[in-house]
Structures are given as structure tokens and as C-alpha cells.
Amino acid sequence: MDADVLQLRSSAGLYGADQALLSLSAALPRQALRSRLLSIRNYRMPRQELHEAACQRGIDAALLPCHGRIDPATVRALRSECAAAPHAIVHAHDYKSTVYAWLATRNLGRPLVSTLHGWIETSAGLRLYKRVELGLLRAFDALVVVSDTQRETLHRAGIREERIHWIANGIDTQRYSPSTPAASRTEFGIGASAFLFGCVARLAPEKNLAALVDTLAVLRGDGADVALLLVGDGPERTRLAELANHAGVADGVHFAGALDDTSRIYPMLDAFVLPSLTEGMPLAVLEAMACERPIVASAVGEIPPLLRGTQYGRLVRAGDRADLLQAMRAALAAGRVRDTSARQRVESAYSIEHAAAAYASLYRKLARRPA
């Protein structure tokens, strides 16, 4: 193998960016690259799920100590990792890892890469983190975006175009497949006859899942035999349960919680729905497409290009509940169908092998650059 890459991530659970990083770390050795996944310990969480998942999958990984917002021990641990891999490229995957990558590699002359998985700006603190990250990213050699919106944000921050690279997210099309055995509906208390809508997402305000609960209530009010499965966890969990109870559909809204492996969920669904207010390139949509599920999703980020050419992909205006209701009614009317064109689209451009090859090309270009 001809290069080293230190992947750096501060994780809050196994969400889309974390799953993307796990898949990339597993695929890079097939591109003749050594990849080591460094998880910054999340001192607010009892479990370090990203590190645990990496170890379970046989990925070369380490857990870096961290006991506060900025911990000198984390900087020292990352510098030690860099010393052990003297030619390593350091690749950050979130704002906190961007900060630590910058702190630990000053004066080392290491190539720095950051992938922008998406910004959440629902609080003053998160908006501040974004501004800090954008300032530090000016010192990075390459920035990877997954949407034109991210590119425009970097341009406004004064980052030159030649440092910006577009690399699509990729998924494991063997793991996410219509032939993967589906989870049992009885496991979640869902009847066999119900048309099952599902969403795999962090239960957070930007996902707009309250609209999904309200839409389900309208469909059931029409007499439709429908149910909703929400897979994930987050700050909106209690509120969504209260909304379902208030709307009289608590028996039709099922919470699966955060799952380490969602590959068996998609084949169980009759349609996948993501009514987000903002997105980059959501892995959950790609995973559902790979499993040939009909998709209803907001026309934000890179979702419109993803669904282009699919037979049963339906776009709705973000935040427009009437549009969401119409699209879900159309999905219900179409019945239990499979969208083979959606899987073909994923296989042609959005597999993990496509993503790994693109990253490998970028890493090698940076490794050849004079110090």
C-alpha cells in the first residue's frame, strides 16, 4: 500500500456521516490505501458507537481521549498518531475534528482534508461552530462537498475553487439490497396489512418529522390502513410521541430507536419518506434507493438529482404539508411496488466503490504535492 490516511471524527451516534465514514474506511484498502479511523471520545455519551462499530467491522481504529470542549490530551494523542504515520494525510469529518486536526498538525506540513457532511444551524451555538469551522477550513488543502449549497457557502467564506472537490456519498450496495432479509413487522408491533411508510433519520427539528406524523393522521382519517416507522433518536423523540398521541395515531407511529444496522429496515418498508427542511446528500435516501423503495422526499440539497430518472421518486416542496400529503397519497395509491431504476442509479454512480476511488485519487494527488 502506498499512502496513509488518518480519518478523524467526533461522533454523536451512528448517523449518516458516521455510516459513510465506516463504509469509506472499509473500502479504502481495496484502493491500496491504509486508512485508520480515529474517533474523538464524546465525553457526553456513555458509549462510543462509531469506535465500537469500527472495531466490530475489523477496521483499523483508535479512540482518542477527550474530556472537554478543547482538551490538550486530544491534541497530544493526535500528534502521536501523526508521528506513527509520518506520511499520513489527516482527514476531518466534522467541526470538532476540524479544530483538532488544525491544532495537532501545525508546523507538521501534513496535507489536511475535510468532508462537509452538512451543517445544522438550529441554535446560536451551532451557528458559531460553523463560523469557526469555516475560518479554519481556509488552512485546509482540500475540502470535499456533496452539494452545490456547500460549495456556495465555501465560496462566500473566501475559499478558492481549486481547493473544493465534489465527491458523492457512497453506500455498500451489497449490504443495502432488496434481497437483504427484511426485519419482522411484529418486532415493532406493525400489522402485516398496513401500508408502511418509514424514515431513517436523527429525530431533530431540521428533519421536519412532525409534518410526517400530521400527514399520517390525515391519511388515517381518510380511512387508509397506514403506519409509520421512525428509526433513529434525537431531541424530538418525546415531542413526536406527544404529537402522535394528540393526533390520535399513537398506535400507528412506531419508534424503533437508533439501530446499529438499518439494512434490514428498508426492505420492510412500502415507501421511504424524508420531509427534511435542509439536507446535503442524505445516505438514507441512497440506502432506500438501493433497496428499490419508492421515495418521497423534500426537494433540498442533492435529493432532486438523486431521484432524477427513478420511476417512483417523488419530490415535495420543503415545509409544504399539502405537497407532502399529495405525494404520500400517490405512493399509497401506487401500492407495494419496487423501483428497480432507483437501484440502478445508485449502482451507476453512488456505490462506496465509486466514492472510495474518488477519495483515493484525491489523497494521491495531495501526497504528491510538494511540502
LOTOR-650128 format. One line per 3 residues: number of its first residue (from 1); for each residue x negated, y negated, z negated of C-alpha. Coordinates in Angstrom, 2 decimals. Example, Ala and Ser with C-alpha at 12.3 -4.5 7.8 and 13.67 -1.06 7.14 Angstrom:
1> -12.30/4.50/-7.80 ~ -13.67/1.06/-7.14
END
This chain:
1> 0.00/0.00/0.00 ~ -1.29/-3.46/0.93 ~ 0.20/-6.00/-1.48
4> 1.70/-6.56/-4.90 ~ 4.92/-8.39/-5.78 ~ 5.95/-9.24/-9.31
7> 9.74/-9.66/-9.36 ~ 10.85/-11.87/-12.27 ~ 14.39/-12.13/-13.59
10> 16.18/-13.38/-16.72 ~ 19.38/-11.38/-16.67 ~ 22.71/-11.71/-18.47
13> 24.01/-8.32/-17.34 ~ 24.25/-6.17/-14.24 ~ 25.91/-8.60/-11.84
16> 25.44/-9.16/-8.12 ~ 21.98/-10.72/-8.22 ~ 20.76/-8.02/-10.61
19> 22.05/-5.22/-8.39 ~ 20.45/-6.89/-5.37 ~ 17.12/-7.06/-7.17
22> 17.32/-3.41/-8.22 ~ 18.02/-2.32/-4.65 ~ 15.22/-4.52/-3.28
25> 12.72/-3.21/-5.85 ~ 13.58/0.38/-4.91 ~ 13.34/-0.32/-1.16
28> 10.06/-2.27/-1.01 ~ 7.80/0.79/-1.49 ~ 9.29/2.12/1.75
31> 7.83/-1.03/3.33 ~ 4.38/-0.11/1.92 ~ 4.56/-2.76/-0.79
34> 4.06/-2.37/-4.53 ~ 6.85/-4.05/-6.48 ~ 7.07/-4.40/-10.27
37> 10.26/-5.68/-11.88 ~ 9.63/-7.93/-14.88 ~ 12.73/-8.63/-16.97
40> 12.58/-11.56/-19.37 ~ 14.18/-10.40/-22.60 ~ 17.55/-12.08/-23.14
43> 17.42/-12.80/-26.86 ~ 21.18/-13.44/-26.94 ~ 22.05/-9.91/-25.80
46> 21.67/-6.63/-27.70 ~ 20.96/-4.65/-24.52 ~ 18.59/-5.47/-21.70
49> 20.68/-3.85/-18.99 ~ 18.57/-4.82/-15.98 ~ 15.42/-3.33/-17.51
52> 17.31/-0.21/-18.61 ~ 18.77/0.28/-15.14 ~ 15.37/-0.17/-13.51
55> 13.83/2.47/-15.76 ~ 16.72/4.87/-15.10 ~ 16.20/4.50/-11.33
58> 12.46/5.12/-11.56 ~ 11.50/1.54/-10.66 ~ 8.16/0.24/-11.94
61> 9.34/-2.19/-14.62 ~ 8.39/-4.04/-17.79 ~ 10.29/-6.08/-20.39
64> 8.67/-9.40/-21.24 ~ 9.14/-10.77/-24.77 ~ 11.28/-13.87/-25.23
67> 12.74/-15.26/-28.46 ~ 13.93/-18.71/-27.43 ~ 14.62/-21.05/-24.54
70> 10.92/-21.58/-23.86 ~ 8.66/-19.02/-25.54 ~ 4.85/-19.24/-25.15
73> 4.75/-15.46/-25.65 ~ 6.67/-15.04/-22.40 ~ 4.14/-17.21/-20.56
76> 1.25/-15.20/-22.00 ~ 2.90/-11.88/-21.09 ~ 3.50/-13.03/-17.51
79> -0.08/-14.28/-17.19 ~ -1.24/-10.87/-18.40 ~ 0.86/-9.20/-15.70
82> -0.71/-11.52/-13.12 ~ -4.19/-10.67/-14.37 ~ -3.44/-6.97/-13.97
85> -2.30/-7.58/-10.38 ~ -4.82/-10.18/-9.15 ~ -3.35/-10.49/-5.65
88> 0.31/-10.42/-6.66 ~ 2.97/-12.70/-5.27 ~ 5.33/-13.90/-8.02
91> 8.99/-13.85/-7.00 ~ 11.52/-15.59/-9.30 ~ 15.25/-14.85/-9.19
94> 16.94/-17.46/-11.43 ~ 16.30/-20.84/-13.02 ~ 14.65/-19.46/-16.19
97> 12.31/-17.18/-14.28 ~ 11.51/-20.16/-12.02 ~ 10.37/-22.11/-15.09
100> 8.25/-19.24/-16.43 ~ 6.75/-18.46/-13.02 ~ 5.66/-22.08/-12.68
103> 4.27/-22.27/-16.23 ~ 2.39/-18.97/-16.06 ~ 0.76/-19.41/-12.64
106> -0.54/-22.97/-12.87 ~ -4.15/-23.06/-11.66 ~ -3.98/-19.41/-10.60
109> -3.34/-20.12/-6.93 ~ -0.64/-17.46/-6.71 ~ 2.00/-17.61/-3.97
112> 5.38/-18.36/-5.53 ~ 8.73/-17.27/-4.07 ~ 12.23/-17.90/-5.36
115> 15.53/-16.45/-4.16 ~ 18.52/-18.69/-4.78 ~ 21.31/-16.30/-5.65
118> 23.74/-19.15/-6.34 ~ 24.24/-21.97/-8.81 ~ 27.05/-22.20/-11.34
121> 27.84/-25.79/-12.34 ~ 30.75/-25.42/-14.74 ~ 29.07/-27.31/-17.62
124> 26.71/-30.23/-18.19 ~ 24.03/-27.80/-19.39 ~ 24.21/-25.69/-16.21
127> 24.04/-28.82/-14.05 ~ 20.92/-29.89/-15.95 ~ 19.34/-26.47/-15.41
130> 19.98/-26.82/-11.68 ~ 18.26/-30.22/-11.57 ~ 15.26/-28.86/-13.47
133> 15.04/-25.85/-11.16 ~ 15.24/-27.99/-8.01 ~ 12.38/-30.11/-9.34
136> 10.17/-27.09/-9.97 ~ 11.03/-25.44/-6.65 ~ 9.11/-28.18/-4.87
139> 5.95/-26.40/-6.09 ~ 7.02/-23.02/-4.63 ~ 5.61/-21.70/-1.39
142> 8.83/-20.10/-0.11 ~ 12.48/-20.41/-1.04 ~ 14.98/-17.80/0.12
145> 18.59/-18.81/0.67 ~ 21.64/-16.74/1.52 ~ 23.92/-19.57/2.67
148> 23.81/-22.84/4.59 ~ 25.13/-24.65/1.50 ~ 22.00/-23.67/-0.42
151> 19.82/-24.84/2.46 ~ 21.56/-28.23/2.45 ~ 21.05/-28.54/-1.32
154> 17.32/-27.92/-0.91 ~ 17.13/-30.49/1.90 ~ 18.78/-33.09/-0.35
157> 16.22/-32.25/-3.05 ~ 13.42/-33.16/-0.65 ~ 12.19/-29.63/0.10
160> 10.75/-29.24/3.57 ~ 12.47/-26.95/6.06 ~ 9.38/-24.84/6.70
163> 9.49/-23.61/3.10 ~ 13.09/-22.42/3.40 ~ 13.85/-18.90/4.64
166> 17.25/-17.31/5.23 ~ 17.37/-13.63/4.25 ~ 20.73/-11.90/3.99
169> 21.59/-9.85/0.94 ~ 21.38/-6.13/1.50 ~ 23.06/-3.13/-0.09
172> 22.43/0.59/-0.26 ~ 24.81/1.92/2.39 ~ 24.33/5.50/1.21
175> 25.39/4.65/-2.31 ~ 28.27/2.42/-1.16 ~ 30.17/4.55/1.30
178> 33.76/5.67/1.96 ~ 32.52/9.22/1.38 ~ 31.46/8.44/-2.21
181> 33.84/10.29/-4.57 ~ 36.37/7.82/-5.93 ~ 36.90/7.26/-9.63
184> 40.14/8.64/-11.01 ~ 43.01/6.19/-11.36 ~ 44.11/7.98/-14.51
187> 40.81/6.92/-16.10 ~ 42.12/3.35/-16.01 ~ 45.80/4.11/-16.58
190> 46.81/3.30/-13.00 ~ 49.65/5.15/-11.30 ~ 49.00/7.05/-8.08
193> 51.82/5.31/-6.18 ~ 50.74/1.72/-6.86 ~ 49.02/-0.27/-4.13
196> 45.80/-1.13/-5.93 ~ 44.10/-4.48/-5.47 ~ 40.70/-4.77/-7.10
199> 37.96/-7.25/-7.81 ~ 34.39/-6.65/-8.99 ~ 33.09/-9.90/-10.44
202> 31.97/-11.75/-13.51 ~ 35.12/-12.88/-15.31 ~ 34.28/-16.56/-15.11
205> 36.18/-19.72/-14.04 ~ 34.49/-20.05/-10.64 ~ 35.90/-16.65/-9.61
208> 39.46/-18.08/-9.91 ~ 40.86/-14.78/-11.17 ~ 43.78/-16.47/-12.91
211> 45.22/-17.07/-9.42 ~ 44.90/-13.36/-8.75 ~ 46.89/-12.48/-11.88
214> 49.60/-15.00/-10.99 ~ 49.80/-13.68/-7.42 ~ 50.21/-10.14/-8.70
217> 53.12/-11.34/-10.82 ~ 54.81/-12.81/-7.72 ~ 54.32/-9.56/-5.76
220> 55.78/-7.51/-8.59 ~ 58.63/-9.96/-8.83 ~ 59.32/-9.18/-5.16
223> 59.70/-5.54/-6.17 ~ 56.33/-4.35/-4.86 ~ 54.63/-1.42/-6.59
226> 51.22/-3.07/-7.04 ~ 48.46/-3.07/-9.63 ~ 45.21/-4.97/-10.19
229> 41.86/-3.64/-11.41 ~ 39.30/-6.16/-12.66 ~ 35.77/-4.79/-13.01
232> 33.36/-6.96/-14.95 ~ 33.14/-9.01/-18.10 ~ 32.72/-12.64/-18.97
235> 34.14/-15.68/-20.76 ~ 37.57/-15.47/-19.07 ~ 38.36/-11.94/-20.28
238> 40.66/-12.94/-23.14 ~ 42.36/-15.70/-21.18 ~ 43.12/-13.41/-18.25
241> 44.66/-10.82/-20.56 ~ 46.81/-13.54/-22.12 ~ 47.90/-14.76/-18.68
244> 48.86/-11.23/-17.65 ~ 50.87/-10.80/-20.84 ~ 52.59/-14.18/-20.42
247> 53.46/-13.36/-16.78 ~ 54.92/-10.01/-17.80 ~ 52.39/-7.95/-15.84
250> 50.11/-6.74/-18.62 ~ 50.95/-3.16/-17.66 ~ 49.78/-3.84/-14.10
253> 46.47/-5.64/-14.82 ~ 43.72/-3.24/-15.82 ~ 40.35/-4.30/-17.23
256> 37.53/-1.85/-16.58 ~ 34.84/-3.94/-18.25 ~ 31.28/-4.15/-16.99
259> 30.17/-0.94/-15.29 ~ 26.58/0.07/-14.56 ~ 27.71/1.83/-11.38
262> 30.58/0.45/-9.29 ~ 30.06/2.67/-6.25 ~ 32.98/4.95/-7.27
265> 35.32/1.98/-7.79 ~ 35.60/0.72/-4.21 ~ 36.85/4.00/-2.64
268> 39.65/3.97/-5.23 ~ 40.94/0.54/-4.12 ~ 43.54/-0.09/-1.44
271> 42.24/-3.65/-0.93 ~ 39.47/-5.78/-2.39 ~ 40.24/-9.39/-3.35
274> 37.82/-12.19/-4.27 ~ 39.55/-15.60/-4.67 ~ 36.38/-17.49/-5.70
277> 36.07/-21.27/-5.64 ~ 32.36/-21.01/-4.77 ~ 30.04/-18.25/-3.56
280> 26.76/-17.65/-1.78 ~ 26.74/-14.22/-0.17 ~ 28.59/-12.01/-2.67
283> 27.33/-8.45/-2.89 ~ 30.75/-7.23/-3.99 ~ 32.21/-8.18/-0.61
286> 29.41/-6.32/1.19 ~ 29.89/-3.28/-1.06 ~ 33.63/-3.23/-0.39
289> 33.00/-3.60/3.35 ~ 30.54/-0.69/3.27 ~ 33.29/1.39/1.69
292> 35.69/0.37/4.51 ~ 38.06/-1.51/2.21 ~ 40.35/-4.24/3.59
295> 39.14/-7.60/2.21 ~ 40.99/-10.72/1.07 ~ 38.51/-13.45/0.13
298> 38.09/-17.19/-0.08 ~ 36.51/-18.93/2.90 ~ 33.49/-20.16/0.91
301> 29.75/-19.68/1.26 ~ 28.82/-16.93/3.69 ~ 32.08/-14.99/3.35
304> 33.56/-16.21/6.69 ~ 30.58/-14.91/8.73 ~ 30.64/-11.65/6.78
307> 34.26/-10.96/7.67 ~ 33.92/-12.08/11.29 ~ 34.79/-9.18/13.57
310> 36.31/-6.98/10.87 ~ 39.76/-5.58/11.54 ~ 41.34/-6.20/8.14
313> 39.25/-9.03/6.69 ~ 41.50/-11.92/5.63 ~ 40.20/-15.37/4.69
316> 42.10/-17.76/2.44 ~ 41.51/-21.40/1.58 ~ 39.71/-21.68/-1.76
319> 42.10/-22.60/-4.55 ~ 45.20/-22.28/-2.33 ~ 47.54/-19.89/-4.16
322> 50.15/-19.88/-1.40 ~ 47.48/-18.81/1.08 ~ 46.26/-16.10/-1.31
325> 49.81/-14.80/-1.75 ~ 50.37/-14.65/2.01 ~ 47.12/-12.75/2.59
328> 47.83/-10.24/-0.18 ~ 51.33/-9.70/1.19 ~ 49.78/-8.99/4.60
331> 47.35/-6.50/3.05 ~ 50.23/-4.79/1.26 ~ 52.27/-4.64/4.47
334> 49.35/-3.07/6.36 ~ 49.35/-0.20/3.89 ~ 46.47/2.08/2.98
337> 44.08/1.56/5.86 ~ 40.31/1.78/6.28 ~ 38.24/-0.86/8.02
340> 35.54/1.04/9.91 ~ 34.45/-2.17/11.65 ~ 33.54/-3.66/8.27
343> 31.13/-0.83/7.50 ~ 29.63/-1.07/10.99 ~ 28.96/-4.77/10.35
346> 27.16/-4.01/7.09 ~ 25.08/-1.25/8.66 ~ 24.05/-3.50/11.54
349> 22.83/-6.49/9.50 ~ 23.31/-6.19/5.74 ~ 21.70/-2.94/4.61
352> 18.98/-3.00/1.96 ~ 16.51/-1.80/4.56 ~ 17.16/-4.93/6.64
355> 16.65/-7.12/3.57 ~ 13.52/-5.29/2.42 ~ 11.94/-5.56/5.87
358> 12.61/-9.32/5.95 ~ 11.15/-9.81/2.46 ~ 8.12/-7.66/3.34
361> 7.45/-9.87/6.36 ~ 7.65/-13.00/4.19 ~ 5.38/-11.56/1.48
364> 2.75/-10.56/4.03 ~ 2.83/-13.99/5.62 ~ 2.25/-15.60/2.21
367> -0.51/-13.13/1.32 ~ -2.43/-14.10/4.46 ~ -2.17/-17.82/3.73
370> -5.47/-19.40/2.59 ~ -5.56/-20.26/-1.12
END
